[in-house]
Amino acid sequence: MTYEQGIELLNQLKANAASSVRHANTYAYSGFELKYPGYKGGLDYALWHNGVRPKHEDVVKKIYDLTSEENFDEVVSALEDIHANGDSATTSFFSDEMKSLIFLVTLQEEVNYPPPANGKNLPFWRFYEAALAKVGEVTIEEVVERTNNHGKSAPRPYPNIGRVKPAHYR
């Protein structure tokens, strides 16, 4: 599923909820559930996996754990592939479950915070920074803090990173 297809799907969930179609506001996808409305009183979507709402911090920590100095460029390439192609990405770096998790978390943000907001870019910035933390450019504690800055302005990308940067990290 591409981001365009995902946005169409989530908009349909919203329309179904508005028209009171029973149980049509939940969509099962690759072991995950997308639900509308989410926890913000009908203003967002919620993602569930095995009865738990995955947090962005969880994804950040998983990417950090998967990254090493040797595979840093491959991690960045895999994230770029998912950013561009959604769950239709061809990367084999991440497991299918992890690829779906990254896609669905960022799809949720793309719909909940559409342009001119940062949408999917914001979580992708943090995912890239998680890889940077593993190779010593920043600390994982900084990245987690930047990830969990709820209610504050979104921290902008670091301006002086010397490593390869994804196109969306600007």
Secondary structure, DSSP 8 states (H G I E B T S, - for coil): --HHHHHHHHHHHHHHHHTT-TTTTEEEETTEEEESS-SSSSSS-EEEETTB---HHHHHHHHHHH--TTTHHHHHHHHHHHHHHGGG----SS-HHHHHHHHHHHHHHHHHS-TTS-TTHHHHHHHHHHHHHHTTSS-HHHHHHHHT-TTS------TT--S---TT--
